[in-house]
Amino acid sequence: MLLDTHIWLWALLEPRRLSAAVRDLLASPAEALRLSPVSVWEAVVLAERGRIALEPDPRRWLDRALAAAPVMEVPLTFEVAMASRSIALDHKDPADRFIAASALVFGLTLVTADARLLACPDIEVLPNR
């Protein structure tokens, strides 16, 4: 399972926004949860813009978040970069394109609430509903 940025952040900051199915998935020791480095970048950008608070600072917040809820890092590869340009996604956001391409390249199911990602025919998705 590959966590979309907002799912990862909601799990850590606003778990009430997660569906029961997604909460169960995140709590399951049998599931290997994965995260793109792009999601870490997005979180820092959101913090810089004042949209979320990563206290006491983004680096320490990330260290604590990864200790509390470990995830496996999905590599950002040349293949992912190329797939990000050809994936059937009605979305120009480069972060979402990289995350969707990571799901495609590594054969992962993307956990998301983003309607455009849920509609992508190239990847398997688990909706947060």
FIGULO-788898 format. One record per residue (C-alpha): residue number from 1; z, y, x. Coordinates in nm, 3 decimals, padded with zeros to 5 digits. Layout:
<rovex NUM, up Z, north Y, east X>
...
***
This chain:
<rovex 1, up 00.000, north 00.000, east 00.000>
<rovex 2, up -00.096, north 00.345, east 00.125>
<rovex 3, up 00.113, north 00.629, east -00.013>
<rovex 4, up -00.062, north 00.948, east -00.109>
<rovex 5, up 00.115, north 01.256, east 00.027>
<rovex 6, up 00.270, north 01.360, east -00.301>
<rovex 7, up 00.399, north 01.008, east -00.372>
<rovex 8, up 00.570, north 01.000, east -00.032>
<rovex 9, up 00.720, north 01.345, east -00.083>
<rovex 10, up 00.828, north 01.271, east -00.440>
<rovex 11, up 00.998, north 00.950, east -00.324>
<rovex 12, up 01.199, north 01.154, east -00.075>
<rovex 13, up 01.248, north 01.484, east -00.258>
<rovex 14, up 01.189, north 01.428, east -00.632>
<rovex 15, up 01.213, north 01.055, east -00.714>
<rovex 16, up 01.236, north 01.125, east -01.088>
<rovex 17, up 00.862, north 01.209, east -01.077>
<rovex 18, up 00.778, north 00.849, east -00.987>
<rovex 19, up 00.692, north 00.592, east -01.251>
<rovex 20, up 00.908, north 00.282, east -01.283>
<rovex 21, up 00.628, north 00.072, east -01.135>
<rovex 22, up 00.600, north 00.293, east -00.827>
<rovex 23, up 00.980, north 00.311, east -00.783>
<rovex 24, up 00.991, north -00.071, east -00.796>
<rovex 25, up 00.712, north -00.093, east -00.541>
<rovex 26, up 00.886, north 00.145, east -00.303>
<rovex 27, up 01.212, north -00.048, east -00.336>
<rovex 28, up 01.052, north -00.387, east -00.273>
<rovex 29, up 01.125, north -00.527, east 00.074>
<rovex 30, up 00.813, north -00.744, east 00.037>
<rovex 31, up 00.579, north -00.442, east 00.038>
<rovex 32, up 00.455, north -00.294, east 00.363>
<rovex 33, up 00.426, north 00.076, east 00.289>
<rovex 34, up 00.184, north 00.282, east 00.492>
<rovex 35, up 00.130, north 00.653, east 00.545>
<rovex 36, up -00.151, north 00.853, east 00.700>
<rovex 37, up -00.072, north 01.111, east 00.969>
<rovex 38, up -00.267, north 01.346, east 00.742>
<rovex 39, up 00.023, north 01.325, east 00.494>
<rovex 40, up 00.267, north 01.444, east 00.759>
<rovex 41, up 00.032, north 01.732, east 00.837>
<rovex 42, up 00.005, north 01.817, east 00.466>
<rovex 43, up 00.384, north 01.818, east 00.430>
<rovex 44, up 00.422, north 02.059, east 00.721>
<rovex 45, up 00.152, north 02.286, east 00.577>
<rovex 46, up 00.332, north 02.286, east 00.239>
<rovex 47, up 00.656, north 02.378, east 00.414>
<rovex 48, up 00.487, north 02.658, east 00.609>
<rovex 49, up 00.354, north 02.797, east 00.280>
<rovex 50, up 00.698, north 02.782, east 00.120>
<rovex 51, up 00.597, north 02.522, east -00.140>
<rovex 52, up 00.854, north 02.266, east -00.020>
<rovex 53, up 01.163, north 02.286, east 00.198>
<rovex 54, up 01.188, north 02.051, east 00.495>
<rovex 55, up 01.538, north 02.123, east 00.617>
<rovex 56, up 01.665, north 02.194, east 00.873>
<rovex 57, up 01.313, north 02.204, east 01.020>
<rovex 58, up 01.000, north 01.988, east 00.971>
<rovex 59, up 01.050, north 01.777, east 01.286>
<rovex 60, up 01.408, north 01.682, east 01.210>
<rovex 61, up 01.327, north 01.634, east 00.841>
<rovex 62, up 01.047, north 01.394, east 00.935>
<rovex 63, up 01.271, north 01.198, east 01.173>
<rovex 64, up 01.534, north 01.162, east 00.899>
<rovex 65, up 01.275, north 01.076, east 00.632>
<rovex 66, up 01.122, north 00.801, east 00.846>
<rovex 67, up 01.466, north 00.661, east 00.927>
<rovex 68, up 01.568, north 00.658, east 00.559>
<rovex 69, up 01.238, north 00.525, east 00.424>
<rovex 70, up 01.034, north 00.364, east 00.701>
<rovex 71, up 00.657, north 00.348, east 00.667>
<rovex 72, up 00.385, north 00.214, east 00.892>
<rovex 73, up 00.148, north 00.473, east 01.037>
<rovex 74, up -00.217, north 00.421, east 00.942>
<rovex 75, up -00.441, north 00.510, east 01.235>
<rovex 76, up -00.680, north 00.800, east 01.205>
<rovex 77, up -00.988, north 00.644, east 01.360>
<rovex 78, up -01.353, north 00.732, east 01.416>
<rovex 79, up -01.439, north 00.488, east 01.136>
<rovex 80, up -01.201, north 00.668, east 00.897>
<rovex 81, up -01.357, north 01.002, east 00.996>
<rovex 82, up -01.706, north 00.871, east 00.920>
<rovex 83, up -01.599, north 00.709, east 00.593>
<rovex 84, up -01.437, north 01.036, east 00.483>
<rovex 85, up -01.784, north 01.188, east 00.459>
<rovex 86, up -01.948, north 00.907, east 00.260>
<rovex 87, up -01.675, north 00.792, east 00.023>
<rovex 88, up -01.760, north 00.842, east -00.346>
<rovex 89, up -01.499, north 01.105, east -00.414>
<rovex 90, up -01.553, north 01.407, east -00.639>
<rovex 91, up -01.329, north 01.616, east -00.419>
<rovex 92, up -01.386, north 01.845, east -00.122>
<rovex 93, up -01.023, north 01.847, east 00.003>
<rovex 94, up -01.048, north 01.702, east 00.356>
<rovex 95, up -00.693, north 01.565, east 00.347>
<rovex 96, up -00.762, north 01.364, east 00.033>
<rovex 97, up -01.094, north 01.247, east 00.174>
<rovex 98, up -00.920, north 01.121, east 00.492>
<rovex 99, up -00.648, north 00.945, east 00.292>
<rovex 100, up -00.900, north 00.780, east 00.059>
<rovex 101, up -01.116, north 00.680, east 00.356>
<rovex 102, up -00.811, north 00.524, east 00.522>
<rovex 103, up -00.754, north 00.313, east 00.211>
<rovex 104, up -01.119, north 00.206, east 00.217>
<rovex 105, up -01.141, north 00.127, east 00.589>
<rovex 106, up -00.813, north -00.065, east 00.606>
<rovex 107, up -00.843, north -00.235, east 00.266>
<rovex 108, up -00.529, north -00.074, east 00.128>
<rovex 109, up -00.430, north 00.014, east -00.227>
<rovex 110, up -00.369, north 00.387, east -00.262>
<rovex 111, up -00.061, north 00.483, east -00.463>
<rovex 112, up -00.138, north 00.819, east -00.624>
<rovex 113, up -00.115, north 01.040, east -00.931>
<rovex 114, up -00.422, north 01.244, east -00.835>
<rovex 115, up -00.684, north 01.203, east -01.109>
<rovex 116, up -00.976, north 01.251, east -00.870>
<rovex 117, up -00.846, north 00.982, east -00.635>
<rovex 118, up -00.772, north 00.751, east -00.929>
<rovex 119, up -01.137, north 00.787, east -01.033>
<rovex 120, up -01.277, north 00.697, east -00.689>
<rovex 121, up -01.477, north 00.374, east -00.734>
<rovex 122, up -01.464, north 00.286, east -00.363>
<rovex 123, up -01.091, north 00.216, east -00.338>
<rovex 124, up -00.816, north 00.019, east -00.507>
<rovex 125, up -00.551, north 00.242, east -00.662>
<rovex 126, up -00.207, north 00.206, east -00.814>
<rovex 127, up -00.153, north 00.497, east -01.052>
<rovex 128, up 00.179, north 00.674, east -01.081>
<rovex 129, up 00.200, north 00.667, east -01.462>
***
